[in-house]
Amino acid sequence: MNSNQKTSPSPRPFLDGLEAYVPGEQPRGGGWVKLNTNEFPYPAAPQVLEAIRREAADTVRIYPDPTSTALREKLAQRNGVEPDQILVGNGSDEILRLIAHAFLGPDRPLAMVLPTYTLYEVLASQFGAETRIHKLIDLERLPDSIYKGDWTACFLPAPNAQIGTAFPIRQLERLANAGGLLVLDGAYIDFAPGYDPLKELKDHPAVIHTRTFSKSFGLAGVRVGCAIGPKPLIAALHKLRDSYNVNRLSQAAAIGALEGADYYAARCAEIIESRKMMTRELEKRGFVVPESHGNFVFARRADAPALYEKLKARKILVRYFRHSGLEGGMRITIGTPEENQALLDGIDAIGTEC
Ligand SMILES: Cc1ncc(COP(=O)(O)O)c(C=O)c1O
């Protein structure tokens, strides 16, 4: 048969109805003030660049360590657990997908709050699981309905994504004992000093903690994250990952980042100070800004959708979500002092445009 006459075979039917996750925009070309995807605004530590250079010089022709042993050892030490309690992934998104694969499916529902990280719902649908959404009335209080525990897994960022508020540890403890698996997504944990769900729930048999190098270690571009949890659950996740899921350069970069931990801690402290300043400045400009514990703030004002577009026209990019509960505001990543000032200047200039 002529290849032009053959039709493409159909993928599995559930894909017709599946909506893909939409990541934040990565604009092309230079000149942008990019405050839309919660990246780290400062350069990499010298240890990171040196580690990548060293690794790239000789060994890129050799497969990487399949289980990221050296990195797991360092992470175990940092978090006070054993290396067998850690799985390293290609970003924490991969870790979340592995957990979804292992736990969710038809009759194995996911619970999540709203608003939260919008990827969770997509992962549930990829594995045919129903998502049970628990809307937040109070941003710092888990709704009573979630403690019913009628879910197989609950994915919860601590601090929460998009708004940046944090649920008290006692509520997380209660949730851990309420249902199936509790996944505490710690993507923003290093911007919340003194808030430590891992310490309180380290050895809980039903809790997996996730971590990423994308935010507080500035490695979003090389993709490294990890899960920390009970050994049997970590062993199950290992069975589902690609044999070589984290490449050599990424493993080396993450080890370099941990060696430069003091540098990153100092930069995170600056980001926290800038976050306080931005909260105050945005409030002065009529925004409502809940106290954030992440490297971003969520700023509500009636003109948010139009303002987002006008800022973008000036090459200042923040994140605007059309999702329920988020339409009235913009999520703004904390950048360098210059970037933060450019955003405030942009808002002021637009304010006088009309
Ligand atoms: C709550 C949360 N979890 C996980 C991620 C993904 O992190 P990674 O880059 O490690 O895949 C993000 C990214 O924005 C996030 O906001």
PDBQT file of the ligand as one rigid body, heavy atoms in Angstrom, charges set to zero:
ROOT
HETATM    1  C1  LIG A 401       4.123  23.005  43.690  1.00  0.00    +0.000 C 
HETATM    2  C2  LIG A 401       5.064  22.600  42.604  1.00  0.00    +0.000 A 
HETATM    3  N1  LIG A 401       5.513  21.342  42.547  1.00  0.00    +0.000 NA
HETATM    4  C3  LIG A 401       6.358  20.943  41.592  1.00  0.00    +0.000 A 
HETATM    5  C4  LIG A 401       6.786  21.806  40.608  1.00  0.00    +0.000 A 
HETATM    6  C5  LIG A 401       7.674  21.288  39.523  1.00  0.00    +0.000 C 
HETATM    7  O1  LIG A 401       8.993  21.319  39.847  1.00  0.00    +0.000 OA
HETATM    8  P1  LIG A 401      10.116  20.648  38.953  1.00  0.00    +0.000 P 
HETATM    9  O2  LIG A 401      10.746  21.731  38.181  1.00  0.00    +0.000 OA
HETATM   10  O3  LIG A 401      11.021  20.005  39.939  1.00  0.00    +0.000 OA
HETATM   11  O4  LIG A 401       9.461  19.627  38.072  1.00  0.00    +0.000 OA
HETATM   12  C6  LIG A 401       6.351  23.120  40.611  1.00  0.00    +0.000 A 
HETATM   13  C7  LIG A 401       6.796  24.043  39.564  1.00  0.00    +0.000 C 
HETATM   14  O5  LIG A 401       6.426  25.155  39.437  1.00  0.00    +0.000 OA
HETATM   15  C8  LIG A 401       5.460  23.533  41.629  1.00  0.00    +0.000 A 
HETATM   16  O6  LIG A 401       5.004  24.786  41.667  1.00  0.00    +0.000 OA
ENDROOT
TORSDOF 0
